[in-house]
């Protein structure tokens, strides 16, 4: 979906696409790829799963879920805010609210309802990452203003001789591979204005499938490495903090296969859905 991964937010914001646009154009292949990856991991970790199936589990050792809720009032308020955020994101095309506005508004409401803890909350904000993305978008804006993005779009069209099919496949696979190397957020932030330039030359009908190639390539390609997507970094850091570190090469061994499987399936989907 549009709010399922930051690259989709960048794409959706650039084009004014809605939650429903993403769901109808990428939802099906995302669901199919999910099933395929579950099957892949079942066989990839069959040995580990079999080794643990005979271990006896004592349910009495499980923590009580209700113990995690230290303050029921705050829990109810947070749950209500979360539900409102989901409703606003899903219906943003109907309300006319941008995803950016919704995100900031929900963050502000959350802070106001947690005013007594606002100091500790603000201390936990990852300001280094925020400054990184601010700087990144300034650089991309400068590159676009200087004509660099236009030159890149012209080069892409020259390489493919204007072929929509060739351009789509290059964007899909290049996005999948490069997103795993340089992180899918900065990659998408660079490619979005490039496709906007392509659209100015070739028209909306020509670039329509290219946007979905960028979306699928960037989001699925982010699974290749630990640094490919923000979600991977969070999982890796959380696993390490609980005594289960995930080595970069260990992640890569499975991430590459997951990415290839996903991209092959996406290639078939894009080809028959948009290019034939």
KEVEXZA-25228 format. One record per residue (C-alpha): residue in three letters; x, y, z. Coordinates in steps of 0.25 Angstrom, whole numbers, padded with zeros to 4 digits, always signed. Layout:
<rs>
ALAXYZ ...
</rs>
This chain:
<rs>
UNK+0000+0000+0000 UNK+0004+0015-0001 UNK+0007+0015+0014 UNK+0013+0001+0015 UNK+0027+0006+0011 UNK+0034+0020+0010 UNK+0037+0018-0005 UNK+0022+0017-0008 UNK+0020+0030+0000 UNK+0030+0037-0008 UNK+0024+0032-0021 UNK+0010+0034-0017 UNK+0013+0049-0012 UNK+0020+0052-0025 UNK+0008+0047-0034 UNK-0004+0049-0025 UNK-0007+0035-0025 UNK-0017+0029-0014 UNK-0017+0018-0004 UNK-0026+0010-0014 UNK-0017+0013-0026 UNK-0006+0005-0019 UNK-0015-0006-0014 UNK-0021-0009-0028 UNK-0008-0008-0035 UNK+0002-0014-0026 UNK-0006-0021-0015 UNK-0008-0034-0023 UNK+0006-0037-0026 UNK+0010-0033-0012 UNK+0000-0044-0007 UNK+0005-0054-0017 UNK+0020-0051-0014 UNK+0017-0052+0001 UNK+0012-0066+0000 UNK+0024-0070-0009 UNK+0034-0065+0001 UNK+0027-0072+0013 UNK+0028-0085+0005 UNK+0043-0082+0002 UNK+0046-0079+0017 UNK+0039-0092+0021 UNK+0048-0100+0012 UNK+0060-0091+0015 UNK+0059-0093+0030 UNK+0052-0107+0030 UNK+0064-0113+0038 UNK+0064-0102+0049 UNK+0048-0104+0050 UNK+0049-0119+0051 UNK+0060-0118+0061 UNK+0051-0110+0071 UNK+0037-0117+0068 UNK+0040-0128+0079 UNK+0043-0117+0090 UNK+0033-0117+0101 UNK+0027-0103+0103 UNK+0022-0099+0117 UNK+0010-0089+0115 UNK+0012-0085+0129 UNK+0025-0078+0126 UNK+0019-0069+0116 UNK+0017-0054+0120 UNK+0003-0049+0122 UNK+0000-0040+0111 UNK-0008-0030+0120 UNK+0004-0028+0128 UNK+0010-0020+0116 UNK-0001-0010+0118 UNK+0005-0001+0129 UNK-0006+0010+0128 UNK-0019+0006+0122 UNK-0024+0020+0120 UNK-0011+0023+0111 UNK-0013+0010+0104 UNK-0027+0013+0100 UNK-0023+0027+0096 UNK-0012+0022+0087 UNK-0020+0011+0081 UNK-0031+0022+0077 UNK-0020+0031+0071 UNK-0015+0019+0063 UNK-0028+0015+0058 UNK-0031+0029+0054 UNK-0017+0030+0046 UNK-0021+0017+0039 UNK-0035+0022+0035 UNK-0029+0036+0030 UNK-0018+0029+0022 UNK-0027+0019+0015 UNK-0037+0031+0012 UNK-0027+0042+0009 UNK-0032+0043-0006 UNK-0046+0045-0001 UNK-0042+0055+0010 UNK-0032+0063+0001 UNK-0022+0062+0013 UNK-0007+0058+0009 UNK+0000+0047+0015 UNK+0010+0057+0020 UNK+0000+0065+0027 UNK-0007+0053+0033 UNK+0007+0048+0039 UNK+0010+0061+0045 UNK-0004+0063+0051 UNK-0004+0050+0057 UNK+0010+0052+0063 UNK+0005+0065+0069 UNK-0007+0059+0075 UNK+0001+0048+0081 UNK+0011+0058+0087 UNK-0001+0066+0093 UNK-0007+0054+0099 UNK+0006+0051+0105 UNK+0010+0065+0109 UNK+0016+0060+0123 UNK+0025+0051+0115 UNK+0028+0060+0104 UNK+0043+0062+0108 UNK+0046+0048+0108 UNK+0039+0045+0095 UNK+0046+0056+0088 UNK+0060+0051+0093 UNK+0057+0038+0086 UNK+0054+0044+0072 UNK+0065+0040+0062 UNK+0070+0054+0059 UNK+0082+0049+0051 UNK+0073+0041+0041 UNK+0064+0053+0040 UNK+0075+0062+0036 UNK+0081+0052+0027 UNK+0068+0052+0019 UNK+0067+0067+0019 UNK+0081+0068+0013 UNK+0077+0057+0003 UNK+0065+0064-0002 UNK+0073+0077-0003 UNK+0084+0070-0011 UNK+0073+0064-0020 UNK+0066+0077-0022 UNK+0079+0084-0026 UNK+0082+0073-0036 UNK+0068+0074-0042 UNK+0070+0089-0042 UNK+0083+0088-0049 UNK+0078+0079-0060 UNK+0084+0066-0055 UNK+0071+0059-0054 UNK+0067+0063-0068 UNK+0080+0058-0074 UNK+0079+0044-0066 UNK+0065+0043-0072 UNK+0070+0046-0086 UNK+0081+0035-0084 UNK+0070+0025-0080 UNK+0062+0027-0092 UNK+0074+0027-0101 UNK+0079+0014-0096 UNK+0065+0007-0098 UNK+0062+0014-0111 UNK+0049+0019-0104 UNK+0044+0005-0103 UNK+0034+0004-0091 UNK+0036-0010-0089 UNK+0051-0009-0088 UNK+0050+0003-0079 UNK+0041-0004-0070 UNK+0050-0016-0068 UNK+0062-0007-0066 UNK+0055+0001-0055 UNK+0049-0011-0048 UNK+0062-0019-0047 UNK+0071-0007-0045 UNK+0062-0002-0034 UNK+0062-0016-0028 UNK+0078-0017-0028 UNK+0082-0003-0025 UNK+0071-0002-0013 UNK+0078-0013-0006 UNK+0091-0006-0007 UNK+0088+0008-0004 UNK+0075+0007+0003 UNK+0062+0008-0004 UNK+0058+0022+0002 UNK+0069+0031-0004 UNK+0068+0022-0017 UNK+0054+0025-0019 UNK+0056+0040-0015 UNK+0065+0041-0027 UNK+0057+0033-0037 UNK+0044+0039-0035 UNK+0048+0053-0041 UNK+0055+0045-0052 UNK+0042+0038-0056 UNK+0035+0051-0055 UNK+0044+0056-0066 UNK+0042+0044-0074 UNK+0027+0046-0072 UNK+0028+0061-0078 UNK+0035+0055-0090 UNK+0027+0042-0093 UNK+0014+0045-0086 UNK+0006+0039-0074 UNK+0002+0026-0082 UNK+0016+0022-0085 UNK+0021+0025-0070 UNK+0009+0019-0063 UNK+0015+0004-0062 UNK+0029+0010-0059 UNK+0024+0016-0046 UNK+0019+0002-0042 UNK+0033-0004-0046 UNK+0040+0006-0037 UNK+0030+0003-0026 UNK+0032-0012-0027 UNK+0047-0011-0029 UNK+0050-0002-0018 UNK+0041-0008-0008 UNK+0044-0023-0011 UNK+0059-0020-0014 UNK+0060-0014+0000 UNK+0059-0028+0005 UNK+0073-0032+0000 UNK+0082-0026+0011 UNK+0081-0021+0025 UNK+0083-0007+0021 UNK+0073-0008+0009 UNK+0061-0004+0017 UNK+0058+0003+0030 UNK+0050-0009+0035 UNK+0062-0018+0033 UNK+0071-0009+0041 UNK+0060-0009+0052 UNK+0059-0024+0052 UNK+0074-0026+0052 UNK+0076-0016+0064 UNK+0065-0022+0072 UNK+0070-0036+0070 UNK+0084-0032+0074 UNK+0079-0026+0087 UNK+0072-0039+0091 UNK+0084-0047+0089 UNK+0081-0052+0074 UNK+0090-0043+0065 UNK+0088-0045+0050 UNK+0101-0044+0042 UNK+0101-0036+0030 UNK+0105-0048+0021 UNK+0095-0057+0027 UNK+0084-0048+0024 UNK+0090-0046+0010 UNK+0090-0061+0007 UNK+0075-0061+0009 UNK+0072-0047+0005 UNK+0077-0049-0009 UNK+0069-0061-0012 UNK+0056-0054-0006 UNK+0059-0042-0015 UNK+0061-0050-0028 UNK+0049-0058-0025 UNK+0041-0046-0023 UNK+0046-0038-0035 UNK+0044-0050-0045 UNK+0030-0051-0040 UNK+0028-0036-0041 UNK+0034-0036-0056 UNK+0023-0046-0060 UNK+0012-0038-0053 UNK+0017-0025-0059 UNK+0019-0031-0073 UNK+0005-0037-0074 UNK-0003-0026-0066 UNK+0003-0014-0072 UNK+0012-0017-0084 UNK+0003-0026-0093 
</rs>
